[in-house]
Amino acid sequence: MKPPLLAALLTISLCAADLTPAQQKLNVDSFEYAWKTIRDKMWDPMPAGVDWKQIHDELLPKVQSAKSMGEARAAMRDMISRLKMTHFNIIPSDVYETVATKAKGDGEPGFDLRILDGEAVVTTVEANSPAAKAGVKPGWRVVSVEGKDLEPVLKKLSETYKETTTRELIMARALLAGLSGPRGSQAKAEFVDGAGKRVPLEVELVAPRGMESKFGHLPTQHVWFESKKVSGSGYIAFNMFMDAGRIAPQFSDSVQSCMGAKPCDGIIIDLRGNPGGLGAMSMGMAGWFVSKPNQRLGVMKTKENELKFMVFPRAETFDGPVVLLTDALTGSTSEIFAGGLKDLGRARVVGTRSAGAALPSMFERLPNGDGFQYAIANYISEGGKPLEGIGVIPDEEVKLTRQALLEGRDPVLEAALAYIRKQKDQK
Amino acid sequence: MKRNRFLRITLATAIAASFSLFAADEALPKPETIIDKYIEVTGGRKAYEKHKTEQATMSMEFVGKGIKGAGTRYADANNNVIESITLEGVGKIDQGIFNGVVWETNPMTGPRVVTGSEKADRLRDSRFNGLLYWRELWKSAETTGVENVEGEDCYKVVMTPAAGQPETNFYSKKSGLLIKRARVVTTPMGEIPVEVFTKDYKEFDTLMVPTRVLQKMMGNEIAVTADAVKFDVEIPAGTFEPPAEIKKLLAK
């Protein structure tokens, strides 16, 4: 199996080739379209203090005189970079195509990974998955995919996105995309185990964990929910804020199982790797932990209006300690939820900084074939700070390490349990 | 040929301009005249008063987004209402009014009892045969002009409630039918401007009902199609009772 996105990343070419007049026109049309869209959709008439018209007049000649797609794209990216915001991007047509192609194959090998100290490290392996059957263990490094060494890829991505909070998110997603493909096909990857031995494996790609969920024109998602008791505390994890009709009741049942005559010492909600989803779900879930009325998680500001993310308290709420676990792949609605509950003083955030990618954004294809991503709203958490480009800063920073994973430990979860124990002892 | 065409256009423009001038001078009908006409063309006061319950089945779509759903609505002459919509990927959203209590359950936001001006808006909107009682429901009404809505000249009638924001209703000059409503909906998340277009009027048991309602809000277009409307059906006991989670909130 050829890993599609990875291949595209490796083959992105900056070589210059003369453009035809028709291509030049398409680039100008694309520039104008992107410029006008941002002008019309941007909630702030002077984003990042810049004069948008002046930027148009400065950069249009560069697009007009561009000798290659690379030059034209660079001018458009220059325009977008002036906003100093994530969720605005010009995506090269080959990468854009490849991302779209990826949706045709949703098979996965059954493990998750993170970028830890610049290396791709397996963090979880699903029980009974092909990866588990092949012997893959948490803490193993992934060093090559389809015979291609990951080190230069990771270096390139790391350098490209070094200024953003989304660097690890982009890197991890690119690698996971490279390891995906049609169900039933094989992913060839090489690992380094705990003893430092290289382990080449071919792992079958199977349906992702969870149940299929469809929401509008979005690709079919696999949504899972997990709940258990750990050392007297409730532990809840779900992979995205989607499929509200199924996930919200399970969340409610899990919280309620921690209430009553024998309440849990605390509740831990693991948002690591959770990219968000339906923003409104954050309000309903927060209602289990906030008893005071008229509280809000934050405000989303669009060009037309402001939307307050209100919390609707349940008839009975869980009043014990709540700990939210975050990492660099905690994004969007997960950040709204974590940032808001933190700002309200209702939850402690443990882990590493979230992705800082809370803006709702749209993807469109430009006339020249490139992809165009733009945000349509800004979000300010209840504490008064935007989440975009900053993320949710944990109250207690705890990093996952390869060594801990190899030892079968989860230091982030351990820190959360320690905090809850301390709260209980102080009672 | 070109000249003739130009003349025709010029003439047409002149005639239109003179009509415009005439229209500007034309006394606008009083709002009660316009609303009474609407009642008349949709079936008449007696037809409305005859009905004591209402049941509708509907389908819903976020236009261009691929989000679809289906639902039902029950209402009775005691102003009890329950609307249930099941949206793909979201689940079942219920909104109800029972003995003056306005409530909502939504898998995304959870259960809540609606209060304040949002409650007032919903009670006014859901009054059974509310059209017949508009004088009670609105503090004032005023015809403010004529505006073209989707190719149809309409009287603009501004309805002002005792509290909250006014709404503007557009009634076709020709047919007398309500074509559009422009309003600001109060929600806990903020005030949201909404345009509601009422289309495809069809007769159900002597009453003309718009079977396609298009709501435009926050960049979304939500099309609701009434698949069936029935009057005076027997509504099972307990239909309007709020669910347990709402009762718990009320008891809090």
Interface residues (C-beta under 8 A of the other chain):
Chain A: S213 K214 F215 G216 H217 M242 D243 A244 G245 R246 A248 P249 L278 A280 M281 M283 G284 M285 G287 T302 E304 N305 E306 L307 K308 F309 M310 F312 R314 A315 E316 I376
Chain B: F62 K65 G66 I67 T86 E88 G89 V90 G91 K92 N106 P107 M108 T109 G110 P111 R112 P188 M189 G190 E191 I192 P193 M218 G219 E245 K248 L249 A251 K252
